[in-house]
Amino acid sequence: MAAPSALMFDDNDGMADAAKKEWQISAELGVLYTSGNTETESFKGKLNGAREYVSWRHKGVLDYYKAKQTDQETGEDETTADKLFASAQTNYKFAPDSVSSLFVFGSYENDKFSGYDYQATIVTGYGARYRYSENLYADYEIGPGYSWRKPIVDDVVQETETSAILRLAGNMVWDITENSRFNALLASEIGEDNTKTRAEVSVSANINASLAMKVSVSGTHNSYVSDETIEKLDTETAVTLVYTF
């Protein structure tokens, strides 16, 4: 069994029952400064939590990213990214060793450059975890839900819009070695007016038992934006240090 590390917070299948009752929490932090012809500053912080019971699985994410760039002519700082995303999920397994489960998922996003003041969802449905080998497993989920969002038109926040959605999600975790992990996530919330899709691919490698380095590429796509000047696809590339409590 690998030493406890930042790479192990979301997979507790092989742990003893006593260990399953402990929260596993990891925190990510990344800061980047550039100077010279271009002056930029970016910050990324992320908090992950997971807890595994015999019949229950809980997990949550709090993710924040902000970037600024200095105008070389005026010297003024311009914010180029400012996004907060939070989600929480609970799965109830049909049996302790069952691949199948029922889940409830909720999320909230505040992205100042997405064309929305905020977007929020709540979903319930069916989930399944398939373990293809000792080092590789994948989660699949499908379920109906409801979404809330406030579009921004000409810098004016509009009334809240609501709609029914269908959420499809998949997450693959591969422990490449005892000290490195590959993770791929894809989730899509399909609605009548907008389909929102989130994706992330990351590779983590241990520095020591509690600290790891992580490289990730993620993106969020909205099929509808209220302003033609706003890009439908927003991407983020980050290098962070991950500390596991």
Buried (B, 14 or more C-beta within 10 A) or exposed (E): EBEEBBBBBBBBEEBEEEEBEEEBBBBBEBEEEEEEEEBBBBBBBBBBBBBBBEEEBBBBBBBBBBBBBBEEEEEEEEEEBBBBBBBBBBBBBEEEEEBEBBBBBBBBBBBBBBBBBBBBBBBBBEBBBEBEEEBBBBBBBBBEBBBBBBBBEEEEEBEEBEBEBBBBBBBBBBBBEBBBBBBBBBBBBBBEEBBBBBBBBBBBBBBEEBEBBBBBEBBBBBEBBBEEEBEBEBEBEBEBBBBBE
